């Protein structure tokens, strides 16, 4: 089993195109979305939890 690196990032939420744009940018860097938090802040941001293989190179 591969070791994983984890991260929590704020992602724009509420407008589908903005959410997809943020997720696609992270996906290019090898991050895979695990889940969203249940809380959306006053700026329309939601915490998103990601993982990627530890040996993944950042671009």
C-alpha positions in Angstrom: 0.0 0.0 0.0 1.3 3.4 -1.0 1.9 6.1 1.7 -0.4 9.1 1.4 0.1 12.8 1.9 -3.0 14.7 3.1 -4.0 18.4 2.9 -7.0 20.5 3.8 -7.8 23.5 1.5 -10.5 26.1 1.2 -12.4 25.7 -2.0 -15.0 28.1 -3.5 -18.5 26.5 -3.1 -21.9 27.4 -4.4 -21.1 28.1 -8.0 -20.4 24.9 -9.8 -18.0 26.4 -12.3 -15.9 28.0 -9.6 -15.8 24.8 -7.5 -14.8 22.7 -10.6 -12.1 25.2 -11.4 -10.6 25.0 -7.9 -10.8 21.2 -7.9 -9.3 20.8 -11.4 -6.3 23.0 -10.4 -5.6 20.8 -7.4 -6.1 17.6 -9.5 -3.4 18.7 -11.8 -1.0 18.7 -8.8 -2.0 15.1 -8.0 -4.6 15.8 -5.2 -7.6 13.6 -5.0 -10.7 15.0 -3.2 -11.7 12.8 -0.2 -14.7 14.9 1.0 -16.0 18.4 1.8 -16.8 19.6 5.3 -20.4 20.3 6.1 -19.8 24.0 6.9 -19.6 26.8 4.3 -18.1 30.1 5.6 -19.4 33.6 5.1 -17.2 34.0 2.0 -18.7 30.9 0.3 -15.7 28.8 1.0 -15.8 25.2 2.2 -13.0 23.0 3.6 -12.0 20.2 1.2 -9.9 17.2 2.3 -7.4 15.8 -0.2 -4.9 13.0 -0.5 -2.2 12.1 -3.0 0.6 9.5 -3.1 3.6 10.6 -1.1 5.9 10.2 -4.1 3.7 12.5 -6.3 5.8 15.4 -7.7 4.4 18.9 -7.4 4.3 20.9 -10.6 
